[in-house]
Amino acid sequence: MTGGPPRHRGTVWFVLCLILYGGLLVRANSFTAGGADSSGYLNAARLFAQGRVSERIEILGRLGLPSSDRDLFLPLGYRPGARPDTMAPLYPPACRSTWRRRARSRDGRPRRF
């Protein structure tokens, strides 16, 4: 009798399929934010990790628009910053240490979300 008892063979197949499925999940995984809420938290974490609480609205300078038009370019989850051409995230830094680790790519540089 080769291959052992049928119960043992079924367990081996189950473990093999589980390993292959795990490999598929790792290969098809996405390391980006999945929605508006997680994107907002990750963008806030990226700013906090860089030691900043606001960022410049770059498109105003590129298009030569006055800073009074900044409200037209504020994305969801941001509010006007302290300076006329800046914006600040609305998301609180409650989970700062956890999100800061996730806001870095594998090579240690900050990621854009």
C-alpha positions, 0 to 999 in steps of 0.5 A, spaced: 500 500 500 503 506 497 501 513 499 499 512 507 492 512 509 487 516 505 486 521 511 493 522 511 493 524 504 487 528 505 491 532 510 497 533 506 493 536 500 489 541 505 496 543 507 499 544 500 493 548 498 493 552 504 500 554 502 499 555 495 493 560 497 497 564 502 502 565 496 497 567 492 494 572 497 501 575 498 503 576 491 496 579 489 496 584 495 496 591 495 500 595 499 496 602 498 490 605 502 483 602 500 479 607 501 478 615 503 478 614 510 484 609 510 487 614 505 486 620 509 489 617 515 495 615 511 496 622 508 496 625 515 501 619 518 506 621 512 505 628 514 507 627 521 512 622 520 516 628 516 515 632 522 509 637 519 502 638 520 500 642 513 503 642 506 503 647 500 497 646 495 502 646 489 497 647 484 496 654 486 503 656 484 503 652 478 497 655 475 499 662 477 492 662 481 491 667 488 492 663 494 484 665 495 482 660 491 485 654 495 478 652 497 477 650 490 483 645 491 482 642 498 481 634 497 476 631 502 479 630 509 483 636 509 482 643 511 485 650 510 492 651 513 495 656 517 498 660 511 494 662 505 497 657 500 497 651 505 492 645 507 492 641 513 489 634 514 482 633 518 484 626 521 487 626 528 494 623 530 490 618 535 494 612 532 500 616 530 505 610 531 501 605 528 500 609 521 507 612 521 510 605 520 505 604 515 506 610 511 513 608 510 515 604 504 520 598 504 526 602 503 524 607 508 522 613 504 515 616 505 510 614 501 504 618 497 497 615 498 
